[in-house]
Every structure is written in C-alpha cells, then in structure tokens.
Amino acid sequence: MKSGFVAVVGKPNAGKSSLVNKLIGFDVSIITPKPQTTRFNIKGILTRKTSQIIFIDTPGVHIPRHKLGNYMMKGVKLATDSVDVILYLVDGAKPVLDEANKNIIEDIVKSKKKIILAINKVDDIKKENILRIIEEYDKYIESVGGHFKEIVPISVKKSDGLEILLDCIENNLPQGEYIYDPEDVTDISERDIAAEIIRSKSLKFLDEEIPHGINVVIERMKDRTTEAGNFVYDIEATIICKKDSHKPIIIGKDGQMLKRITNDARRDIEKTLDCRVNLKIWVKVRQDWDNNEAYLSNIKDKIR
C-alpha cells in the first residue's frame, strides 16, 4: 500500500484544475478559461486499490502584483516543499520554454522532490512535436541539476494517458496507509465549496476586467429541516468588488446579472452538496481589497 501528497504545478491555464478534477472524478476546483482562477491550494483525494494519492491543486505560477498574488505564490512554495512528488504540467499547445517555465523548473529542482513531467493537450499537437517538447524540457532540467522521474504525454480533455500517469505517480510514492477516509474526495469545507461555486459563476458571466477584482465571502450558512423533512442550506454571500463602476455591472439591469449568477450558483451548490439551497447574494465595493489583510484572511488561512 502506498500513500502520499502530489503538488500539481505549472503556468496559469496549463490545465491543472481540469486534471485534478478528472483524476478525482469530482469538481474540487473551479475551472474557467481565465488565468489565475485557483487562488489557494485545494486537495483532491483519490483512493485506489493499492494507493491513496492526495493531489494539491496550486495557483498558476506568476509574478505577484498585490498581496493576494504574494499569498498565492507562498502557497505554491509551501506545497512543493511539503509533498512527496511534484507533477509539473505543461500546456502542449503552448509549450514554449520561456522564463516563466524555466523559473518553475529551477524552483522545483531546488525542492529536491521527485518530479514528473506531464505534457497536456497532446491531442492537439503532432507526435514529432511531442518528442521535441520532451527533449527540450528534459535537456533544460538536466542543465540546472535535476531530472524527471517520468515523462507522460496526456490529454485531460480525452482522458488519454491518465491511467499511465496515475501508475507513474503511485510508483514514486512512499509506502503508507490511508491518510484520509477512503470516502473523502477533498478537504475543503462546504462553505468554501459554496464560495468557490459563486466565484466560478461570476467568472463565467462577467466581463474580463471584473472577475479578478472580486472576492466571495460566505456571511451565513445554516442548515435546517423543513416540515416536509427536506434538508435545506440557507446561504447568504457577498461578492466584493474593487471599483464603484463594477457594482452595477455585477448587479445588471433590473438585477438580472446578479439573479443569473445566483440561480446558476444555487443549482451547482445543490448538486454538489446534494440538498436544497436557499441562496441570497449581495454586492459590496471594497477598494483595494486584494491588498487588505482583513479581506485576505480566508486566503491566508488556506495556505498549507
């Protein structure tokens, strides 16, 4: 029996959250086309017959421009320093070995951990290009004193190579018993799940300039049982935006945008938590919240 932790790292939009969700079979992380969607480390727990693999989905590696970004990158560093294996994911459709990718490789080599390279989206590229990418990345990591324990081409979209990847990860984990209950799929709370779903709907429906300037706070989340015996969650949440001009956009004409976000989020929360949900959302402006320690407390608490 083997068990251990695996940090999934890479540039924004490499497909880290999509990969973790696909491997777990449950949406533990929200997915959008926008970079830096993941803000804190989220664990996805996969229990197999011969192992338990705890994936840590990390924020995309980038240059921080505010305190929020600093905390995100601190989370990545803590994850890579504390795991048994680092899974470095590269977007095969955009595989350029640029400064960002070189910095990631140099940082993970310093961690002295076992490193597996997974090249994603190979369904969109020619076989000879895959071989070229492998050769380029293999040569660079050796030039900075490291090596890949395994290199696995995959397609998250088509589920190609994922079983091979899991076997490679398992082979590099230490011997050990289950760390979590075999029924667990994540360690994040129901409050965090609700907040992340609301944020994902905001990212989905709002203009590009707004989503990265928002935060979602669950003000109240209480369960009750109706007279008919149905279990219900009453949830009150606040979408926090940075600019006065953003608030009317989030609310929309006659409240239609906020109603759209609320209804879509409620349906997903009900599906995820398997119960009825009564959801109310407000919008508040808090300028420069991503540099305000008070509003970053929920992010700081999750850096582990």
C-alpha positions in Angstrom: 0.0 0.0 0.0 1.3 3.5 -0.9 0.1 6.9 0.0 1.4 10.5 -0.3 0.9 14.0 -1.5 1.4 15.3 -5.0 1.7 19.1 -5.8 0.3 19.9 -9.3 2.2 23.0 -10.5 2.5 24.9 -13.8 1.8 28.1 -15.5 -1.8 29.6 -15.5 -4.2 27.7 -17.8 -1.9 24.7 -18.2 -5.0 22.6 -17.1 -4.1 21.8 -13.5 -7.6 22.1 -12.1 -9.1 20.2 -15.0 -6.6 17.4 -14.5 -7.2 17.1 -10.7 -11.0 17.2 -11.2 -10.8 14.5 -13.9 -8.5 12.2 -11.9 -10.7 12.6 -8.7 -14.0 12.3 -10.6 -15.3 15.3 -8.7 -15.0 19.1 -9.3 -12.9 20.0 -6.3 -11.5 23.1 -8.2 -13.4 25.6 -10.3 -12.4 25.9 -14.0 -12.5 28.9 -16.3 -10.5 30.0 -19.3 -9.2 32.9 -17.3 -5.7 32.6 -15.8 -5.1 32.6 -12.0 -8.6 31.2 -11.3 -7.2 29.0 -8.5 -6.3 31.2 -5.5 -5.3 28.7 -2.8 -4.1 25.1 -2.5 -7.0 22.7 -2.8 -6.6 19.0 -2.0 -8.2 16.3 -4.2 -8.1 12.8 -2.7 -8.0 9.7 -4.9 -8.2 6.3 -3.3 -7.2 3.4 -5.5 -6.9 -0.3 -4.6 -3.2 0.0 -4.0 -2.7 3.6 -3.0 -4.2 6.9 -1.8 -3.0 9.9 -3.8 -3.6 13.4 -2.4 -3.3 15.9 -5.2 -2.7 19.6 -4.3 -4.1 21.9 -7.0 -2.0 25.0 -6.8 -2.4 28.5 -8.2 -0.8 29.1 -11.6 2.8 30.4 -11.2 3.0 34.1 -12.0 4.7 37.4 -10.9 2.6 38.8 -8.0 1.2 42.3 -8.3 -0.6 42.5 -5.0 -0.7 40.8 -1.6 -3.3 38.3 -2.9 -0.7 37.2 -5.5 2.0 37.0 -2.9 -0.1 34.7 -0.8 -0.9 32.6 -3.8 2.7 32.1 -4.7 3.6 31.4 -1.0 1.0 28.6 -1.2 2.7 27.1 -4.2 6.1 27.2 -2.4 4.7 25.6 0.7 3.1 22.9 -1.4 6.2 22.0 -3.3 8.3 21.9 -0.2 6.0 19.6 1.7 4.9 16.9 -0.8 6.3 13.6 -1.9 6.0 14.2 -5.7 5.7 17.3 -7.9 3.6 16.9 -11.0 4.8 19.6 -13.4 2.1 20.2 -16.0 2.9 21.9 -19.3 0.4 23.0 -21.9 1.5 21.1 -25.0 -0.3 23.6 -27.3 1.8 26.4 -25.8 5.0 24.6 -24.7 7.5 27.4 -25.2 10.3 27.1 -22.6 10.1 30.8 -21.6 11.4 32.5 -18.5 8.3 31.5 -16.5 8.7 27.8 -17.3 12.4 28.0 -16.6 11.8 29.6 -13.2 9.3 26.9 -12.3 11.7 24.2 -13.2 14.6 25.8 -11.3 12.3 26.2 -8.2 11.0 22.6 -8.2 14.6 21.3 -8.7 15.6 23.2 -5.5 12.9 21.4 -3.6 14.8 18.1 -4.0 11.5 16.3 -4.6 10.6 13.6 -7.2 9.4 15.4 -10.3 7.1 14.0 -13.0 6.5 16.0 -16.2 3.1 15.7 -17.8 2.5 17.3 -21.2 -1.1 18.1 -21.6 -3.3 18.6 -24.7 -1.3 16.2 -26.8 -4.5 15.5 -28.8 -3.9 19.0 -30.4 -0.3 18.5 -31.5 1.7 16.3 -33.8 3.7 13.3 -32.4 7.0 14.8 -33.6 6.3 18.0 -31.7 5.6 16.0 -28.5 9.1 14.4 -28.9 10.6 17.9 -29.4 8.9 19.2 -26.3 10.1 16.2 -24.2 13.7 16.7 -25.5 13.7 20.4 -24.8 12.4 20.2 -21.2 14.5 17.2 -20.4 17.6 19.0 -21.6 16.8 22.1 -19.6 16.1 20.4 -16.2 19.4 18.5 -16.5 21.2 21.8 -17.2 20.0 23.1 -13.8 20.9 19.9 -11.9 17.6 18.0 -11.9 15.8 15.3 -13.8 12.3 14.0 -14.4 11.5 10.7 -12.8 8.8 10.1 -15.5 7.6 12.0 -18.6 4.0 11.3 -19.6 2.1 12.8 -22.6 -1.6 13.2 -21.7 -4.9 14.7 -22.8 -7.2 15.7 -20.0 -9.9 16.5 -22.4 -9.9 13.0 -23.9 -8.7 11.2 -20.8 -5.7 9.8 -22.7 -2.7 8.7 -20.7 -4.3 9.4 -17.3 -4.1 5.8 -16.0 -0.4 5.7 -17.1 0.1 8.9 -15.2 -1.5 7.6 -12.1 0.6 4.4 -12.2 3.7 6.6 -12.5 2.7 8.7 -9.6 1.9 5.7 -7.5 5.3 4.1 -8.3 7.0 7.2 -6.8 5.0 7.4 -3.6 6.3 6.1 -0.3 4.8 3.1 1.5 2.0 4.1 3.8 -1.6 3.5 4.9 -4.6 5.7 4.1 -4.2 9.3 5.2 -7.8 10.3 4.7 -11.0 8.3 4.8 -11.4 6.4 1.5 -14.8 8.1 1.0 -13.2 11.6 1.1 -12.6 13.4 -2.2 -11.4 16.8 -0.8 -10.6 18.6 2.4 -12.3 21.9 1.7 -15.3 22.8 3.7 -18.9 23.2 2.4 -18.6 26.9 3.0 -15.5 27.1 0.7 -17.3 24.9 -1.9 -20.2 27.3 -1.9 -17.9 30.4 -2.2 -15.9 28.9 -5.0 -19.0 28.0 -7.0 -20.4 31.5 -6.6 -17.0 32.9 -7.8 -16.9 30.5 -10.7 -20.3 31.8 -11.9 -19.1 35.4 -11.6 -16.0 34.5 -13.7 -18.3 32.8 -16.2 -20.8 35.6 -16.7 -19.0 38.9 -16.1 -16.7 40.9 -18.3 -13.0 40.0 -18.3 -11.9 43.1 -16.4 -14.1 42.4 -13.4 -13.7 38.8 -12.2 -10.1 39.0 -11.0 -11.1 42.0 -8.9 -13.8 40.1 -7.0 -13.9 38.0 -3.9 -16.7 36.0 -2.4 -17.4 35.8 1.3 -20.0 33.5 2.9 -21.6 35.6 5.5 -24.0 32.9 6.8 -24.5 29.3 6.1 -27.0 27.4 8.2 -28.8 24.1 7.7 -32.4 23.4 8.7 -35.0 20.7 8.1 -38.4 21.7 6.7 -41.7 20.5 8.0 -41.8 18.1 5.0 -38.5 16.6 6.2 -36.3 18.2 3.5 -32.7 19.3 4.4 -32.0 22.9 3.3 -29.0 25.2 3.5 -29.7 28.9 3.9 -26.7 30.7 2.5 -26.0 34.4 2.5 -23.0 35.6 0.5 -21.3 38.8 -0.6 -19.5 39.4 -3.8 -16.8 42.0 -3.1 -15.5 44.1 -6.0 -12.8 46.7 -6.2 -14.4 49.6 -8.1 -17.7 51.5 -7.8 -18.2 51.1 -11.5 -18.1 47.3 -11.2 -21.0 47.1 -8.8 -23.8 48.0 -11.3 -22.3 45.6 -13.9 -22.3 42.7 -11.4 -25.9 43.5 -10.4 -27.0 44.2 -14.0 -30.1 45.9 -15.4 -33.0 45.4 -13.1 -30.8 42.9 -11.1 -30.7 40.4 -14.0 -27.0 39.6 -13.9 -26.9 39.0 -10.1 -30.0 36.9 -10.5 -28.3 34.9 -13.2 -25.2 34.3 -11.1 -27.4 33.4 -8.0 -29.6 30.9 -9.9 -26.7 29.2 -11.6 -24.7 29.0 -8.4 -27.6 27.7 -6.4 -28.2 24.8 -8.9 -24.5 23.8 -8.7 -24.3 24.1 -4.9 -27.5 21.9 -4.6 -25.9 19.3 -7.0 -22.6 19.3 -5.2 -24.0 19.3 -1.6 -26.9 17.1 -2.6 -29.6 19.2 -0.8 -31.9 22.1 -1.4 -30.3 25.5 -1.1 -31.8 29.0 -0.4 -29.1 31.4 -1.7 -29.0 35.2 -1.4 -26.1 37.3 -2.7 -25.3 40.9 -2.2 -22.6 43.1 -3.8 -20.3 45.4 -1.9 -17.4 47.7 -3.0 -14.2 47.4 -1.1 -11.4 49.3 -2.9 -8.0 47.6 -3.0 -9.3 44.5 -1.1 -6.6 42.3 -2.7 -4.0 44.3 -0.7 -6.1 44.4 2.5 -5.1 41.9 5.1 -8.6 41.8 6.6 -10.1 40.6 3.3 -7.3 38.2 2.6 -7.8 36.3 5.8 -9.7 33.5 4.1 -6.9 33.0 1.6 -4.2 33.1 4.3 -6.0 30.5 6.4 -5.9 28.1 3.4 -2.1 28.4 2.8 -1.0 24.9 3.8 
